[in-house]
Amino acid sequence: MTSFVFPRIHLGTLLRVPGDAEASGEVTGLRYEQGGEPLTMQFAEAAPFEVSVNSLQGNEFWLQGSFEPTLELDCARCLRPVLLPLSLRLGTLLRYDPAAEAPYLEEAETGEEILVFGDPDLDLSNYLAESTLLESPLSVLHDPECKGLCQVCGHDLNTGPCEHRAAVPIEDHSERLLEAQHEGTQHARQNPFMALRGLELPDE
């Protein structure tokens, strides 16, 4: 089982005395929750993060920083793995509420999102995961000229033609790929032969 380091920032002192706090490190993946369901996000390499938190007023604070994860996605046409480095700029309001059992995002009247937390040892996993998902494209190509897969036998047409010469329509294949992805993450892989379901094959 993969062991994840939880990205945390300690705000105990900041809750007592106005000022600022900082934290940095690297994570190889994130454990987070979405809709009450525990999920994991794995990165292709260690992803560095840097965050700082400044006091505002009362129980409110401002978090800013950076996060640089590298995702491994599937090419939308041929399903080859594609490494996608992201460079995220972080920024969100924080509000301390001792009744909060776990950090969660709340929408303010102004439309801004506020990260509400109850544990001064703030776990940033959910926040970093959501920030990553929001910046992740729905689909990627390993090459703009990718020829995709044969819709009959699943042959990778980038390596040469096959006897069927029937490429999967790009729009159709992309829709099937997105339907197969797990809700809340773009990292699911799909068997190329899943695209054959519902197709009428030519008579030999």
N, C-alpha and C positions, 0 to 999 in steps of 0.2 A: 504494500500500500504506500502511495506517495505521501511524504511528509511535507506539509506546508508550513512556512513561517508566516505568522499573522502580522500584518502591518499595523503597528500601534503607535499612538502618541499619548504621552502621559500628561494629563491636564489638572492633576490634583492641586498643584501649587497655584496654577492660573485661576482656579475657582475661588481661592482664598485671597490672592493678591493680584490685582490687574498687572498685565505684562504680556509676555509672549512665550511660546514654547515651540520647539523644533524637533523633528524626527526624520530619519533617513534610513535607507536600507535597500535590500533586494528581495524579491519574491519570485519563486518559480511557478507559482500558481495561486489561485484564490479559492477558498471555501466561502460560499455565500448562500443567501436564501432569496428566493423569488416566489411570491405567492404562497409563502409558508413551506415551500419545497426546498430541501438542501441540494445545492448544485456545486459543481467544481469547474474551474476554468484553468486550463494548463497552458503555459507559455513555452515557446520554442527555446527560449534561453532566459536566464535570470533577468528580471525586469526591475530596474532601479526606480526608487521613488524618493521624493523630498517634499516635506510639508512643513508649514509653519502656521501657528494659530495665534491671533492677536485678540486681546480683550476689546470689546466694544462698550456695551452698557448692560448693567444687570447681569442676566445669565446668557447673554448673547456674545458670540465670538465670530471671527472671520478666519476661514481656513483657505490657504492658497499653497500652490506648489506645482510639482510636475510628476508625471508617471510615464515610463517608456516601455510598454510591453511589446513583445513580438509574437504575433499570432500565427498559427499554422492553419490555413484554411484550404478548401478544395477548389480547384479551378472549376468554374461553373459549366464548362463545356466538356472537359475530359477527366475531371476529378483528380488531376495531379496535385500534389501538395504545393502550396504557395506560402512562402514566408512573408508576412506583412508587418513591418515595424510601424508602431504608432508613437507619436510624441504628443502627450496630452498635457494641456495646461489646466490645472485644478483651481477651483474657486467656488466656495459655497459658504452660506451662513450656517453657524452652529447655534443650537440652543440647549442648555443643560436643563434636564427635567429628571429629577431623581426617581420618578415613577416609571421611567422608560426602562423596560427590561432588556431591550436590545436596540442598537441604533436603527433609526428609520428616517426616511425622507418624507417631509410634510410640505405641502404647497401653501405659501403664505397668501394673504389677500392681494398682494402686489403681483402674484404670479411666480415669484421666486421660490425656489426650493430651499428648505431649511433641513439640515441634518440634526435630528433630535437625538440626544444621548443621555444615558443615566449613569453609566460607569465612567469615572474619570480616566480610567485606562482605556481610551477609545480605540476600538477595533475598526479599521478603515476598510476592511475586506469588501463589504457590501457597496460602499461608496466607490471604491476603485473598480469593482466589477461593473457597476452600472455605468460609470464614466467610459469604460472600455467598450461596452456593448453599444452605447450611443454613438461612438465614433467608428465602430466597425462597419464596413460596407456589407450590403446584403449579398453581394457576389463579387468574385474577383476572377481574373483570367491569368493563367501563367504566362501567356503571350497573346498580344492583340490579334495575331493571325491564327490562333488555335482553331483547329479543324473539328474538334469534338470527337465523339464516338459514333461508330456505326450503330444505327437503331435496330439492326437485326442481330448481330453477333457481339456487339460491345467492343469491337476492335478499335484501338486508338488510331485514328486516321492521321495523327501527326507523324506516326512512324511509317506511313505508307498506306496505299489503298488496299481494300479487301475486295472479295468477289462480289459483295453486295453493293458497294459504293453508295451507301445510304447513310448520310450524316443525320444525327439527331437535330431537329430544328432548335436553334439556340433558345428561342423564347420558351418552347415547350420543355426543354431540358432544365432550364433555370427555374421554371415554376415547380417542376417535380422535385428539384433539389431543395427549394425553399420549404415546400410542404413537408419534406422529410426531416427538416431540422427540428431539434427539440425546442420547445417554447422557451424563449429567454436567452438562447445562445445560438451563435452562428458557427459552432465548431463541429456539428455532427457530420459524420461521413456517410456517404450513400453508395450502396452497391451499384455499379454501372448497369447491371441487368434489371434493376428496379424500373428503368425507363421502358422496359419491354412490356410491362403490364398494360393490358388493354389494347395492344397493337394487333392489327390483323396482318399476319405474315403472308407473303405471296405464295401461291401454290407452286410446287416444284414440277 
